Amino acid sequence: MNKQKLYHHTHNVTGRKYLGQTTRDMNVYKGSSDDWREHLNEYGNDLTSEVLFESKNTEKFKEVCEYYSNKFDVVDNPDYFNKRPEHGGSLGGAANPNYKTGKYTGRLDNPELYKEIDRQNYRKNWVVRSPGLWTAAHCRMNFFHHKRTHNREAAEYWWKKWYDRAPKKSNNRQSLWSTDTFKMWYSREGNDLNFR
């Protein structure tokens, strides 16, 4: 297990602050709060970072996180971006951005729950539940396989299935658009994004 670090960021231009925890490299890691990251995008990465505590002892780390969360009053103090106090565990509890839905609550603290969520996502995205029922992901993968093996007929079959199942709502250049054709995708060279 890596050492957990409790860090304190202060933005040098605005004075706004963020208390967080990580096991990552502090020279690179700036924090995970969406509001804090938006603030950095708007005002720049001019910040002072201080590691307040680091340890592999999870119980001691939790105590120190609670102490500093209370000391700085990170949730109620308007200088801070924290929406939840740091609790010292992984972000599987109330600090998790998906806490409201409960879908991922405790997933990092509970390896069995994490594995089960992975299994559910795998079944949802990749496993064929009944004969002839293919997800868009299956169809896309089959299309690219047959394109690589120069089996045009099979590639066209899978492209049509992919086109029928894909939402075609994104302007992402790697997604299917409603105006796309099989010929366009089959003729595409490598990962060329300007093939349309």
C-alpha positions as CSV (number, residue, x, y, z in Angstrom):
1,M,0.0,0.0,0.0
2,N,1.3,3.5,-0.9
3,K,1.5,6.2,1.7
4,Q,-1.6,8.3,1.8
5,K,-1.0,12.1,1.8
6,L,-3.2,14.7,3.3
7,Y,-2.5,17.9,1.4
8,H,-3.6,21.6,1.6
9,H,-3.7,23.7,-1.5
10,T,-3.9,27.5,-1.4
11,H,-4.4,29.4,-4.6
12,N,-1.8,32.3,-4.6
13,V,-4.0,34.6,-6.7
14,T,-7.4,34.2,-5.1
15,G,-6.6,32.8,-1.7
16,R,-9.1,30.0,-2.1
17,K,-8.2,26.6,-0.6
18,Y,-8.7,22.9,-0.9
19,L,-8.0,20.1,1.6
20,G,-7.5,16.7,0.0
21,Q,-5.9,13.3,0.1
22,T,-4.1,11.2,-2.4
23,T,-1.4,8.6,-3.0
24,R,-0.3,10.3,-6.2
25,D,2.7,12.5,-6.9
26,M,2.0,16.0,-5.5
27,N,4.1,17.6,-8.2
28,V,1.5,16.6,-10.7
29,Y,-1.7,16.0,-8.8
30,K,-3.8,19.2,-8.2
31,G,-7.0,17.7,-6.6
32,S,-10.2,16.0,-7.7
33,S,-12.9,18.5,-6.8
34,D,-14.7,19.7,-10.0
35,D,-15.1,23.2,-8.6
36,W,-11.5,23.4,-7.5
37,R,-10.3,22.3,-11.0
38,E,-12.6,24.8,-12.7
39,H,-11.1,27.5,-10.4
40,L,-7.6,26.4,-11.5
41,N,-8.6,26.5,-15.2
42,E,-10.0,30.0,-14.7
43,Y,-7.2,31.5,-12.5
44,G,-4.2,29.4,-13.4
45,N,-2.2,26.8,-11.5
46,D,-0.4,29.3,-9.3
47,L,-0.8,27.5,-6.0
48,T,1.1,26.6,-2.9
49,S,0.8,23.0,-1.8
50,E,1.6,21.6,1.6
51,V,1.6,18.0,2.6
52,L,0.2,18.1,6.2
53,F,0.5,14.4,6.9
54,E,1.5,11.2,5.2
55,S,1.3,7.6,6.5
56,K,0.5,4.0,5.6
57,N,-1.4,3.7,8.9
58,T,-5.0,4.1,7.8
59,E,-6.4,4.6,11.3
60,K,-4.0,7.3,12.2
61,F,-4.5,8.9,8.8
62,K,-8.3,9.0,9.4
63,E,-7.8,10.7,12.7
64,V,-5.5,13.4,11.2
65,C,-7.9,13.9,8.3
66,E,-10.8,14.5,10.7
67,Y,-8.6,16.8,12.8
68,Y,-7.7,19.1,9.9
69,S,-11.1,19.0,8.4
70,N,-12.5,20.3,11.7
71,K,-9.6,22.7,12.3
72,F,-10.1,24.4,9.0
73,D,-13.9,23.9,8.9
74,V,-13.5,22.9,5.3
75,V,-17.2,22.4,4.6
76,D,-18.6,25.6,6.0
77,N,-15.6,27.9,5.4
78,P,-16.3,29.9,2.2
79,D,-12.5,29.9,1.5
80,Y,-12.6,26.2,0.9
81,F,-13.9,24.2,-2.1
82,N,-14.6,21.1,0.0
83,K,-18.1,19.8,0.0
84,R,-17.4,17.0,2.5
85,P,-14.8,16.7,5.2
86,E,-11.8,14.5,4.5
87,H,-12.4,11.2,6.2
88,G,-9.2,9.4,5.5
89,G,-10.5,6.4,3.6
90,S,-10.7,6.0,-0.1
91,L,-13.4,8.1,-1.9
92,G,-16.0,5.4,-1.4
93,G,-18.1,7.2,1.1
94,A,-19.8,10.6,1.3
95,A,-16.8,12.3,-0.4
96,N,-17.5,10.3,-3.7
97,P,-19.0,12.5,-6.4
98,N,-21.6,9.7,-7.0
99,Y,-22.5,9.5,-3.3
100,K,-26.0,10.9,-3.9
101,T,-27.0,8.0,-6.2
102,G,-25.3,5.4,-3.9
103,K,-24.1,3.5,-6.9
104,Y,-20.4,3.7,-6.0
105,T,-20.6,4.2,-2.3
106,G,-17.9,2.2,-0.6
107,R,-16.6,0.7,-3.8
108,L,-12.9,1.5,-3.1
109,D,-13.1,0.5,0.5
110,N,-14.7,-2.8,-0.4
111,P,-12.8,-5.0,-2.9
112,E,-15.8,-7.4,-3.3
113,L,-18.2,-4.5,-4.1
114,Y,-15.6,-3.2,-6.6
115,K,-15.3,-6.6,-8.3
116,E,-19.1,-6.9,-8.5
117,I,-19.5,-3.4,-10.1
118,D,-16.8,-4.4,-12.6
119,R,-18.8,-7.6,-13.4
120,Q,-22.0,-5.7,-13.8
121,N,-20.4,-3.2,-16.2
122,Y,-18.8,-6.1,-18.1
123,R,-22.2,-7.9,-18.5
124,K,-23.9,-4.7,-19.4
125,N,-21.4,-3.7,-22.1
126,W,-20.0,-7.0,-23.5
127,V,-21.9,-10.1,-22.6
128,V,-24.6,-11.2,-25.1
129,R,-27.7,-11.9,-23.0
130,S,-29.6,-13.8,-25.7
131,P,-28.8,-15.0,-29.2
132,G,-28.8,-12.2,-31.7
133,L,-28.9,-9.4,-29.1
134,W,-25.6,-7.5,-29.6
135,T,-24.6,-4.2,-28.0
136,A,-23.2,-1.4,-30.1
137,A,-19.8,-2.1,-28.5
138,H,-19.9,-5.7,-29.8
139,C,-20.9,-4.6,-33.3
140,R,-18.2,-1.9,-33.4
141,M,-15.5,-4.4,-32.3
142,N,-16.7,-6.9,-34.9
143,F,-16.7,-4.3,-37.6
144,F,-13.1,-3.3,-36.9
145,H,-12.0,-6.9,-36.7
146,H,-13.4,-7.7,-40.1
147,K,-12.1,-4.4,-41.6
148,R,-8.6,-5.3,-40.4
149,T,-8.9,-8.8,-41.9
150,H,-10.2,-7.3,-45.2
151,N,-13.5,-9.2,-45.0
152,R,-15.6,-6.4,-46.5
153,E,-18.9,-8.4,-46.5
154,A,-18.7,-9.3,-42.8
155,A,-17.5,-5.7,-42.0
156,E,-20.5,-4.3,-43.7
157,Y,-22.8,-6.7,-41.8
158,W,-21.4,-5.6,-38.5
159,W,-21.3,-1.9,-39.4
160,K,-25.0,-1.9,-40.2
161,K,-25.7,-3.6,-36.8
162,W,-23.4,-1.0,-35.1
163,Y,-25.1,1.9,-36.9
164,D,-28.6,0.6,-35.9
165,R,-27.6,0.4,-32.2
166,A,-25.4,3.5,-31.8
167,P,-27.1,6.6,-30.4
168,K,-25.6,9.0,-33.1
169,K,-26.0,12.0,-30.7
170,S,-22.4,12.9,-30.2
171,N,-20.3,15.3,-32.3
172,N,-17.2,13.3,-31.2
173,R,-15.3,12.5,-34.3
174,Q,-14.7,8.9,-33.3
175,S,-18.4,8.3,-32.8
176,L,-21.0,7.4,-35.4
177,W,-22.9,10.3,-36.8
178,S,-26.3,10.0,-38.5
179,T,-24.7,11.1,-41.8
180,D,-22.0,8.4,-41.8
181,T,-21.8,5.6,-44.3
182,F,-20.2,2.2,-44.4
183,K,-17.9,3.3,-47.2
184,M,-16.7,6.3,-45.2
185,W,-15.8,4.1,-42.2
186,Y,-14.4,1.2,-44.2
187,S,-12.1,3.6,-46.1
188,R,-10.9,5.3,-43.0
189,E,-7.1,5.1,-42.6
190,G,-5.9,4.1,-39.0
191,N,-7.2,6.6,-36.5
192,D,-7.7,9.5,-38.9
193,L,-10.2,11.9,-37.4
194,N,-10.7,13.9,-40.6
195,F,-12.2,11.1,-42.7
196,R,-15.6,12.6,-43.0
